[in-house]
């Protein structure tokens, strides 16, 4: 349901109808969809103890929707006196793992360098939009996190991803 969540947030932001009730626990749902790989699955399963676990493998389209939804949520600053969302909203995601997953979905030169939508699958043109388009958003989230933590943010124009592709 990451696609539906993303659509809801975009419409609510564009129409300026975002309320704490509308986004209640949306951040926890998104964080719960993050898989061990770093990408995002379509849904998560809530356990009785409050933990949520992704129900499927990471996918390019769901990762894009989840990352963009998280970006929108992280820009919303509800008035602290009127919110029921709590101080830890939005729930943390592993931004570095999401960036790594996104970069690792790029195919080899023999595959024409496109992006794949899931690990160990073939590249497909549509994932250049879903996965490739999400990388700058994840990078912006990583810069925000570093700035919040008081760490130095790399110079403008330089990548936060410390790995280089080999040929």
mmCIF file of the C-alpha atoms, coordinates in Angstrom:
data_MODEL
# 
_entry.id   MODEL 
# 
loop_
_atom_site.group_PDB 
_atom_site.id 
_atom_site.type_symbol 
_atom_site.label_atom_id 
_atom_site.label_alt_id 
_atom_site.label_comp_id 
_atom_site.label_asym_id 
_atom_site.label_entity_id 
_atom_site.label_seq_id 
_atom_site.pdbx_PDB_ins_code 
_atom_site.Cartn_x 
_atom_site.Cartn_y 
_atom_site.Cartn_z 
_atom_site.occupancy 
_atom_site.B_iso_or_equiv 
_atom_site.pdbx_formal_charge 
_atom_site.auth_seq_id 
_atom_site.auth_comp_id 
_atom_site.auth_asym_id 
_atom_site.auth_atom_id 
_atom_site.pdbx_PDB_model_num 
ATOM 1   C CA . UNK A 1 1   ? 0.000  0.000   0.000   1.00 0.00 ? 1   UNK A CA 1 
ATOM 2   C CA . UNK A 1 2   ? 2.972  2.334   -0.351  1.00 0.00 ? 2   UNK A CA 1 
ATOM 3   C CA . UNK A 1 3   ? 1.505  3.634   -3.618  1.00 0.00 ? 3   UNK A CA 1 
ATOM 4   C CA . UNK A 1 4   ? -1.766 4.550   -1.927  1.00 0.00 ? 4   UNK A CA 1 
ATOM 5   C CA . UNK A 1 5   ? 0.086  6.186   0.951   1.00 0.00 ? 5   UNK A CA 1 
ATOM 6   C CA . UNK A 1 6   ? 2.150  8.260   -1.453  1.00 0.00 ? 6   UNK A CA 1 
ATOM 7   C CA . UNK A 1 7   ? -0.953 9.342   -3.413  1.00 0.00 ? 7   UNK A CA 1 
ATOM 8   C CA . UNK A 1 8   ? -2.704 10.301  -0.168  1.00 0.00 ? 8   UNK A CA 1 
ATOM 9   C CA . UNK A 1 9   ? 0.226  12.416  1.001   1.00 0.00 ? 9   UNK A CA 1 
ATOM 10  C CA . UNK A 1 10  ? 0.694  14.189  -2.324  1.00 0.00 ? 10  UNK A CA 1 
ATOM 11  C CA . UNK A 1 11  ? -2.989 15.114  -2.558  1.00 0.00 ? 11  UNK A CA 1 
ATOM 12  C CA . UNK A 1 12  ? -3.118 16.198  1.097   1.00 0.00 ? 12  UNK A CA 1 
ATOM 13  C CA . UNK A 1 13  ? -0.010 18.361  0.719   1.00 0.00 ? 13  UNK A CA 1 
ATOM 14  C CA . UNK A 1 14  ? -1.187 19.930  -2.546  1.00 0.00 ? 14  UNK A CA 1 
ATOM 15  C CA . UNK A 1 15  ? -4.626 20.701  -1.120  1.00 0.00 ? 15  UNK A CA 1 
ATOM 16  C CA . UNK A 1 16  ? -3.148 21.772  2.235   1.00 0.00 ? 16  UNK A CA 1 
ATOM 17  C CA . UNK A 1 17  ? -5.402 19.416  4.185   1.00 0.00 ? 17  UNK A CA 1 
ATOM 18  C CA . UNK A 1 18  ? -2.754 17.569  6.195   1.00 0.00 ? 18  UNK A CA 1 
ATOM 19  C CA . UNK A 1 19  ? -3.854 16.900  9.765   1.00 0.00 ? 19  UNK A CA 1 
ATOM 20  C CA . UNK A 1 20  ? -2.289 14.824  12.548  1.00 0.00 ? 20  UNK A CA 1 
ATOM 21  C CA . UNK A 1 21  ? -5.199 12.388  12.241  1.00 0.00 ? 21  UNK A CA 1 
ATOM 22  C CA . UNK A 1 22  ? -4.562 11.921  8.526   1.00 0.00 ? 22  UNK A CA 1 
ATOM 23  C CA . UNK A 1 23  ? -0.881 11.033  8.938   1.00 0.00 ? 23  UNK A CA 1 
ATOM 24  C CA . UNK A 1 24  ? -1.164 9.177   12.246  1.00 0.00 ? 24  UNK A CA 1 
ATOM 25  C CA . UNK A 1 25  ? 1.143  6.101   12.148  1.00 0.00 ? 25  UNK A CA 1 
ATOM 26  C CA . UNK A 1 26  ? 1.861  6.545   8.436   1.00 0.00 ? 26  UNK A CA 1 
ATOM 27  C CA . UNK A 1 27  ? 5.530  7.050   9.305   1.00 0.00 ? 27  UNK A CA 1 
ATOM 28  C CA . UNK A 1 28  ? 5.593  3.798   11.294  1.00 0.00 ? 28  UNK A CA 1 
ATOM 29  C CA . UNK A 1 29  ? 3.986  1.944   8.391   1.00 0.00 ? 29  UNK A CA 1 
ATOM 30  C CA . UNK A 1 30  ? 6.601  3.271   5.966   1.00 0.00 ? 30  UNK A CA 1 
ATOM 31  C CA . UNK A 1 31  ? 9.480  2.437   8.318   1.00 0.00 ? 31  UNK A CA 1 
ATOM 32  C CA . UNK A 1 32  ? 7.996  -1.044  8.790   1.00 0.00 ? 32  UNK A CA 1 
ATOM 33  C CA . UNK A 1 33  ? 8.063  -1.664  5.040   1.00 0.00 ? 33  UNK A CA 1 
ATOM 34  C CA . UNK A 1 34  ? 11.850 -1.293  4.862   1.00 0.00 ? 34  UNK A CA 1 
ATOM 35  C CA . UNK A 1 35  ? 13.474 -4.669  4.239   1.00 0.00 ? 35  UNK A CA 1 
ATOM 36  C CA . UNK A 1 36  ? 16.818 -5.998  5.421   1.00 0.00 ? 36  UNK A CA 1 
ATOM 37  C CA . UNK A 1 37  ? 18.218 -5.041  1.991   1.00 0.00 ? 37  UNK A CA 1 
ATOM 38  C CA . UNK A 1 38  ? 17.414 -1.361  2.459   1.00 0.00 ? 38  UNK A CA 1 
ATOM 39  C CA . UNK A 1 39  ? 14.642 -1.060  -0.122  1.00 0.00 ? 39  UNK A CA 1 
ATOM 40  C CA . UNK A 1 40  ? 10.932 -1.071  0.678   1.00 0.00 ? 40  UNK A CA 1 
ATOM 41  C CA . UNK A 1 41  ? 8.240  -3.705  0.285   1.00 0.00 ? 41  UNK A CA 1 
ATOM 42  C CA . UNK A 1 42  ? 4.556  -3.193  -0.490  1.00 0.00 ? 42  UNK A CA 1 
ATOM 43  C CA . UNK A 1 43  ? 3.327  -3.727  3.055   1.00 0.00 ? 43  UNK A CA 1 
ATOM 44  C CA . UNK A 1 44  ? 4.307  -4.587  6.594   1.00 0.00 ? 44  UNK A CA 1 
ATOM 45  C CA . UNK A 1 45  ? 2.953  -6.835  9.322   1.00 0.00 ? 45  UNK A CA 1 
ATOM 46  C CA . UNK A 1 46  ? 2.361  -5.416  12.802  1.00 0.00 ? 46  UNK A CA 1 
ATOM 47  C CA . UNK A 1 47  ? 3.268  -7.654  15.741  1.00 0.00 ? 47  UNK A CA 1 
ATOM 48  C CA . UNK A 1 48  ? 1.608  -7.450  19.154  1.00 0.00 ? 48  UNK A CA 1 
ATOM 49  C CA . UNK A 1 49  ? 4.722  -5.848  20.654  1.00 0.00 ? 49  UNK A CA 1 
ATOM 50  C CA . UNK A 1 50  ? 4.407  -2.899  18.236  1.00 0.00 ? 50  UNK A CA 1 
ATOM 51  C CA . UNK A 1 51  ? 7.185  -3.907  15.841  1.00 0.00 ? 51  UNK A CA 1 
ATOM 52  C CA . UNK A 1 52  ? 6.453  -3.991  12.146  1.00 0.00 ? 52  UNK A CA 1 
ATOM 53  C CA . UNK A 1 53  ? 8.174  -6.218  9.589   1.00 0.00 ? 53  UNK A CA 1 
ATOM 54  C CA . UNK A 1 54  ? 8.123  -5.987  5.802   1.00 0.00 ? 54  UNK A CA 1 
ATOM 55  C CA . UNK A 1 55  ? 5.968  -8.692  4.202   1.00 0.00 ? 55  UNK A CA 1 
ATOM 56  C CA . UNK A 1 56  ? 7.739  -9.011  0.874   1.00 0.00 ? 56  UNK A CA 1 
ATOM 57  C CA . UNK A 1 57  ? 10.976 -8.296  -0.952  1.00 0.00 ? 57  UNK A CA 1 
ATOM 58  C CA . UNK A 1 58  ? 12.145 -4.777  -1.740  1.00 0.00 ? 58  UNK A CA 1 
ATOM 59  C CA . UNK A 1 59  ? 10.813 -3.421  -5.035  1.00 0.00 ? 59  UNK A CA 1 
ATOM 60  C CA . UNK A 1 60  ? 11.750 -0.346  -7.060  1.00 0.00 ? 60  UNK A CA 1 
ATOM 61  C CA . UNK A 1 61  ? 8.258  1.119   -7.337  1.00 0.00 ? 61  UNK A CA 1 
ATOM 62  C CA . UNK A 1 62  ? 7.425  0.615   -3.671  1.00 0.00 ? 62  UNK A CA 1 
ATOM 63  C CA . UNK A 1 63  ? 10.811 1.989   -2.640  1.00 0.00 ? 63  UNK A CA 1 
ATOM 64  C CA . UNK A 1 64  ? 10.226 5.116   -4.701  1.00 0.00 ? 64  UNK A CA 1 
ATOM 65  C CA . UNK A 1 65  ? 6.784  5.668   -3.186  1.00 0.00 ? 65  UNK A CA 1 
ATOM 66  C CA . UNK A 1 66  ? 8.044  4.992   0.349   1.00 0.00 ? 66  UNK A CA 1 
ATOM 67  C CA . UNK A 1 67  ? 11.032 7.311   0.020   1.00 0.00 ? 67  UNK A CA 1 
ATOM 68  C CA . UNK A 1 68  ? 8.959  10.124  -1.474  1.00 0.00 ? 68  UNK A CA 1 
ATOM 69  C CA . UNK A 1 69  ? 6.295  9.643   1.209   1.00 0.00 ? 69  UNK A CA 1 
ATOM 70  C CA . UNK A 1 70  ? 8.944  9.774   3.922   1.00 0.00 ? 70  UNK A CA 1 
ATOM 71  C CA . UNK A 1 71  ? 10.374 12.921  2.330   1.00 0.00 ? 71  UNK A CA 1 
ATOM 72  C CA . UNK A 1 72  ? 6.952  14.584  2.449   1.00 0.00 ? 72  UNK A CA 1 
ATOM 73  C CA . UNK A 1 73  ? 6.400  13.484  6.051   1.00 0.00 ? 73  UNK A CA 1 
ATOM 74  C CA . UNK A 1 74  ? 9.798  14.745  7.118   1.00 0.00 ? 74  UNK A CA 1 
ATOM 75  C CA . UNK A 1 75  ? 9.041  18.213  5.743   1.00 0.00 ? 75  UNK A CA 1 
ATOM 76  C CA . UNK A 1 76  ? 5.831  18.496  7.748   1.00 0.00 ? 76  UNK A CA 1 
ATOM 77  C CA . UNK A 1 77  ? 6.327  20.197  11.080  1.00 0.00 ? 77  UNK A CA 1 
ATOM 78  C CA . UNK A 1 78  ? 3.058  20.036  12.976  1.00 0.00 ? 78  UNK A CA 1 
ATOM 79  C CA . UNK A 1 79  ? 2.512  22.577  15.748  1.00 0.00 ? 79  UNK A CA 1 
ATOM 80  C CA . UNK A 1 80  ? 3.883  20.878  18.867  1.00 0.00 ? 80  UNK A CA 1 
ATOM 81  C CA . UNK A 1 81  ? 1.028  22.051  21.081  1.00 0.00 ? 81  UNK A CA 1 
ATOM 82  C CA . UNK A 1 82  ? -1.645 20.541  18.832  1.00 0.00 ? 82  UNK A CA 1 
ATOM 83  C CA . UNK A 1 83  ? -0.106 17.285  17.693  1.00 0.00 ? 83  UNK A CA 1 
ATOM 84  C CA . UNK A 1 84  ? -0.717 13.736  18.769  1.00 0.00 ? 84  UNK A CA 1 
ATOM 85  C CA . UNK A 1 85  ? 2.093  12.475  16.555  1.00 0.00 ? 85  UNK A CA 1 
ATOM 86  C CA . UNK A 1 86  ? 4.868  12.657  19.137  1.00 0.00 ? 86  UNK A CA 1 
ATOM 87  C CA . UNK A 1 87  ? 8.383  14.014  19.049  1.00 0.00 ? 87  UNK A CA 1 
ATOM 88  C CA . UNK A 1 88  ? 9.806  11.022  17.163  1.00 0.00 ? 88  UNK A CA 1 
ATOM 89  C CA . UNK A 1 89  ? 7.646  11.602  14.088  1.00 0.00 ? 89  UNK A CA 1 
ATOM 90  C CA . UNK A 1 90  ? 8.532  10.601  11.472  1.00 0.00 ? 90  UNK A CA 1 
ATOM 91  C CA . UNK A 1 91  ? 9.793  7.186   12.585  1.00 0.00 ? 91  UNK A CA 1 
ATOM 92  C CA . UNK A 1 92  ? 13.358 6.644   11.430  1.00 0.00 ? 92  UNK A CA 1 
ATOM 93  C CA . UNK A 1 93  ? 14.238 4.731   8.301   1.00 0.00 ? 93  UNK A CA 1 
ATOM 94  C CA . UNK A 1 94  ? 17.731 3.578   7.401   1.00 0.00 ? 94  UNK A CA 1 
ATOM 95  C CA . UNK A 1 95  ? 18.517 6.208   4.787   1.00 0.00 ? 95  UNK A CA 1 
ATOM 96  C CA . UNK A 1 96  ? 22.032 4.902   4.123   1.00 0.00 ? 96  UNK A CA 1 
ATOM 97  C CA . UNK A 1 97  ? 20.683 1.393   3.450   1.00 0.00 ? 97  UNK A CA 1 
ATOM 98  C CA . UNK A 1 98  ? 18.005 2.828   1.125   1.00 0.00 ? 98  UNK A CA 1 
ATOM 99  C CA . UNK A 1 99  ? 20.648 4.751   -0.810  1.00 0.00 ? 99  UNK A CA 1 
ATOM 100 C CA . UNK A 1 100 ? 22.874 1.677   -1.031  1.00 0.00 ? 100 UNK A CA 1 
ATOM 101 C CA . UNK A 1 101 ? 19.951 -0.491  -2.224  1.00 0.00 ? 101 UNK A CA 1 
ATOM 102 C CA . UNK A 1 102 ? 19.041 2.080   -4.880  1.00 0.00 ? 102 UNK A CA 1 
ATOM 103 C CA . UNK A 1 103 ? 22.578 2.304   -6.209  1.00 0.00 ? 103 UNK A CA 1 
ATOM 104 C CA . UNK A 1 104 ? 23.042 -1.469  -6.194  1.00 0.00 ? 104 UNK A CA 1 
ATOM 105 C CA . UNK A 1 105 ? 19.995 -1.878  -8.472  1.00 0.00 ? 105 UNK A CA 1 
ATOM 106 C CA . UNK A 1 106 ? 21.910 -0.411  -11.410 1.00 0.00 ? 106 UNK A CA 1 
ATOM 107 C CA . UNK A 1 107 ? 22.747 -3.081  -13.926 1.00 0.00 ? 107 UNK A CA 1 
ATOM 108 C CA . UNK A 1 108 ? 26.120 -3.987  -15.339 1.00 0.00 ? 108 UNK A CA 1 
ATOM 109 C CA . UNK A 1 109 ? 27.452 -2.558  -18.595 1.00 0.00 ? 109 UNK A CA 1 
ATOM 110 C CA . UNK A 1 110 ? 26.375 -5.711  -20.440 1.00 0.00 ? 110 UNK A CA 1 
ATOM 111 C CA . UNK A 1 111 ? 22.804 -4.963  -19.300 1.00 0.00 ? 111 UNK A CA 1 
ATOM 112 C CA . UNK A 1 112 ? 23.074 -1.457  -20.793 1.00 0.00 ? 112 UNK A CA 1 
ATOM 113 C CA . UNK A 1 113 ? 23.395 0.022   -17.307 1.00 0.00 ? 113 UNK A CA 1 
ATOM 114 C CA . UNK A 1 114 ? 19.659 0.274   -16.648 1.00 0.00 ? 114 UNK A CA 1 
ATOM 115 C CA . UNK A 1 115 ? 18.026 -0.314  -13.293 1.00 0.00 ? 115 UNK A CA 1 
ATOM 116 C CA . UNK A 1 116 ? 16.371 -3.441  -11.976 1.00 0.00 ? 116 UNK A CA 1 
ATOM 117 C CA . UNK A 1 117 ? 13.294 -3.330  -9.792  1.00 0.00 ? 117 UNK A CA 1 
ATOM 118 C CA . UNK A 1 118 ? 14.272 -6.185  -7.483  1.00 0.00 ? 118 UNK A CA 1 
ATOM 119 C CA . UNK A 1 119 ? 17.532 -7.811  -6.494  1.00 0.00 ? 119 UNK A CA 1 
ATOM 120 C CA . UNK A 1 120 ? 18.819 -10.465 -8.907  1.00 0.00 ? 120 UNK A CA 1 
ATOM 121 C CA . UNK A 1 121 ? 16.314 -9.604  -11.652 1.00 0.00 ? 121 UNK A CA 1 
ATOM 122 C CA . UNK A 1 122 ? 16.851 -8.196  -15.123 1.00 0.00 ? 122 UNK A CA 1 
ATOM 123 C CA . UNK A 1 123 ? 16.939 -4.470  -15.788 1.00 0.00 ? 123 UNK A CA 1 
ATOM 124 C CA . UNK A 1 124 ? 13.820 -2.758  -17.109 1.00 0.00 ? 124 UNK A CA 1 
ATOM 125 C CA . UNK A 1 125 ? 13.429 0.755   -18.486 1.00 0.00 ? 125 UNK A CA 1 
ATOM 126 C CA . UNK A 1 126 ? 10.681 1.795   -16.087 1.00 0.00 ? 126 UNK A CA 1 
ATOM 127 C CA . UNK A 1 127 ? 12.963 1.334   -13.083 1.00 0.00 ? 127 UNK A CA 1 
ATOM 128 C CA . UNK A 1 128 ? 15.193 4.133   -14.296 1.00 0.00 ? 128 UNK A CA 1 
ATOM 129 C CA . UNK A 1 129 ? 12.285 6.330   -13.216 1.00 0.00 ? 129 UNK A CA 1 
ATOM 130 C CA . UNK A 1 130 ? 11.395 4.495   -10.015 1.00 0.00 ? 130 UNK A CA 1 
ATOM 131 C CA . UNK A 1 131 ? 14.851 3.645   -8.691  1.00 0.00 ? 131 UNK A CA 1 
ATOM 132 C CA . UNK A 1 132 ? 17.007 6.225   -10.453 1.00 0.00 ? 132 UNK A CA 1 
ATOM 133 C CA . UNK A 1 133 ? 14.603 9.029   -9.609  1.00 0.00 ? 133 UNK A CA 1 
ATOM 134 C CA . UNK A 1 134 ? 14.539 8.062   -5.946  1.00 0.00 ? 134 UNK A CA 1 
ATOM 135 C CA . UNK A 1 135 ? 18.312 8.281   -5.465  1.00 0.00 ? 135 UNK A CA 1 
ATOM 136 C CA . UNK A 1 136 ? 18.420 12.123  -5.306  1.00 0.00 ? 136 UNK A CA 1 
ATOM 137 C CA . UNK A 1 137 ? 15.557 12.105  -2.791  1.00 0.00 ? 137 UNK A CA 1 
ATOM 138 C CA . UNK A 1 138 ? 17.392 9.609   -0.579  1.00 0.00 ? 138 UNK A CA 1 
ATOM 139 C CA . UNK A 1 139 ? 20.546 11.681  -0.887  1.00 0.00 ? 139 UNK A CA 1 
ATOM 140 C CA . UNK A 1 140 ? 18.627 14.790  0.242   1.00 0.00 ? 140 UNK A CA 1 
ATOM 141 C CA . UNK A 1 141 ? 17.277 12.828  3.216   1.00 0.00 ? 141 UNK A CA 1 
ATOM 142 C CA . UNK A 1 142 ? 20.819 11.721  4.097   1.00 0.00 ? 142 UNK A CA 1 
ATOM 143 C CA . UNK A 1 143 ? 22.015 15.335  3.990   1.00 0.00 ? 143 UNK A CA 1 
ATOM 144 C CA . UNK A 1 144 ? 19.160 16.374  6.281   1.00 0.00 ? 144 UNK A CA 1 
ATOM 145 C CA . UNK A 1 145 ? 20.012 13.635  8.774   1.00 0.00 ? 145 UNK A CA 1 
ATOM 146 C CA . UNK A 1 146 ? 23.684 14.591  8.823   1.00 0.00 ? 146 UNK A CA 1 
ATOM 147 C CA . UNK A 1 147 ? 22.827 18.270  9.285   1.00 0.00 ? 147 UNK A CA 1 
ATOM 148 C CA . UNK A 1 148 ? 20.411 17.419  12.137  1.00 0.00 ? 148 UNK A CA 1 
ATOM 149 C CA . UNK A 1 149 ? 23.079 15.340  13.848  1.00 0.00 ? 149 UNK A CA 1 
ATOM 150 C CA . UNK A 1 150 ? 25.544 18.229  13.610  1.00 0.00 ? 150 UNK A CA 1 
ATOM 151 C CA . UNK A 1 151 ? 27.822 16.310  11.258  1.00 0.00 ? 151 UNK A CA 1 
ATOM 152 C CA . UNK A 1 152 ? 29.445 18.041  8.339   1.00 0.00 ? 152 UNK A CA 1 
ATOM 153 C CA . UNK A 1 153 ? 27.565 17.658  5.095   1.00 0.00 ? 153 UNK A CA 1 
ATOM 154 C CA . UNK A 1 154 ? 29.662 17.029  2.004   1.00 0.00 ? 154 UNK A CA 1 
ATOM 155 C CA . UNK A 1 155 ? 30.244 19.891  -0.375  1.00 0.00 ? 155 UNK A CA 1 
ATOM 156 C CA . UNK A 1 156 ? 27.456 20.679  -2.799  1.00 0.00 ? 156 UNK A CA 1 
ATOM 157 C CA . UNK A 1 157 ? 27.670 18.559  -5.912  1.00 0.00 ? 157 UNK A CA 1 
ATOM 158 C CA . UNK A 1 158 ? 29.573 15.703  -4.274  1.00 0.00 ? 158 UNK A CA 1 
ATOM 159 C CA . UNK A 1 159 ? 27.924 12.376  -3.634  1.00 0.00 ? 159 UNK A CA 1 
ATOM 160 C CA . UNK A 1 160 ? 27.210 11.061  -0.149  1.00 0.00 ? 160 UNK A CA 1 
ATOM 161 C CA . UNK A 1 161 ? 27.582 7.497   -1.403  1.00 0.00 ? 161 UNK A CA 1 
ATOM 162 C CA . UNK A 1 162 ? 31.179 6.476   -0.635  1.00 0.00 ? 162 UNK A CA 1 
ATOM 163 C CA . UNK A 1 163 ? 31.414 3.577   -3.108  1.00 0.00 ? 163 UNK A CA 1 
ATOM 164 C CA . UNK A 1 164 ? 32.483 3.651   -6.730  1.00 0.00 ? 164 UNK A CA 1 
ATOM 165 C CA . UNK A 1 165 ? 31.315 1.336   -9.474  1.00 0.00 ? 165 UNK A CA 1 
ATOM 166 C CA . UNK A 1 166 ? 33.986 -0.838  -11.005 1.00 0.00 ? 166 UNK A CA 1 
ATOM 167 C CA . UNK A 1 167 ? 34.153 -1.665  -14.658 1.00 0.00 ? 167 UNK A CA 1 
# 
